[in-house]
Amino acid sequence: MFFFKMETLLWITIKVIIMRTNRRSVFIKDKFFSFILASFKGISQVFLIEKVSTGLLILLAITISSYYLGIIALLSSLIGTLVAKLGGADENIINQGLFGYNSVVTGMALILFLKGPFAWLIALVGAAIAALFTAAMIHFMKRTEMPVLTFPYIALTWLILLSTYQLGNINIVSGLIPHDLQNLEINNEGIHFIDAIFNGISQIVFLENKISGLLLFVALFLAGRKLGCYAVIGSITAVMFSYALGGEHNLITEGLYGYNAILTLIAVSEVFNNNNRFALLLGIIAACLTIPITAGINIFLLPYGLPVLTMPFVLCSWIFLAVRKVFPNI
């Protein structure tokens, strides 16, 4: 009788342990699954979209152009999301991918603009720090009710690139060396308009590839027909307006006037729009404004050897979103 009770007790104990283990296993699987989904949303948030499928297509578009860049983009998003998880950030914000996108573009920018055997390590460490910068900016911007956008990535990337002039073991690529404005040459040999339209969207993720650009347009259309249309309108607007203003033809064809315009139009007209009937018109005006601002920032940064990145997008979006707080009818 005693042994029977002991056997029963042992069996119940084993059963309880198995049940708890199964629950823990399911919990771990759910946590891991949500972490992966948040990481893919981190990639999609580069385009101001919260969608796993969009993140997968964007990653595919990057990987088609460069396997190495695709791996860095994925790892950067995973790292940014992981830092937020370990830091105990709000799960809702994490699951929206809002701690991933700045890490993605920071990692990609640093791997492209730095050289040397440890460039990949600096890029991934930079991706982790970008998540910290994002958290700080979310805190600072809370009272203003303005979105953080890609400002953490811009500030961090510029600082790291500038540090290469003082830190001998971190090297910058030759294309970003400081330029003398007196010897500035403008190349106006002609514009390839179709290339410019597709390159405009692909330059958001540092690519100059028509196939990748096409895939990115598809990704946005699948995320929402209006988003896709706004991306096309933004790219065409940038090409036409920069050409009308006499922008350098090479820069237009390479899409370097287009990507800020696309992001700005999507931000002002759709993502941060309060169902205003003038939203598209305001977005187009904002997109047009990115052209002279891009040109101005580019000239300002040439002596420092820094790229423009998405600063025109951030400035124009903040300006027009702030205007709406004073002029709610637009």
Secondary structure, 3 states (H helix, E strand, C coil): CHHHHHHHHHHHHHHHHHHHHHHHHHHHHHHHHHHHHHHHHHHHHHHCCCCHHHHHHHHHHHHHHCHHHHHHHHHHHHHHHHHHHHHCCCHHHHHCCCCCHHHHHHHHHHHHHEECCCHHHHHHHHHHHHHHHHHHHHHHHCCCCCCCCCHHHHHHHHHHHHHCCCCCCCEECHHHCCCCHHHCCCCCCCCCHHHHHHHHHHHHHCCCCHHHHHHHHHHHHHHCHHHHHHHHHHHHHHHHHHHHCCCCHHHHHCCCCHHHHHHHHHHHHHHCCCCCCCHHHHHHHHHHHHHHHHHHHHHHHHHHCCCCCCHHHHHHHHHHHHHHHHCCCC
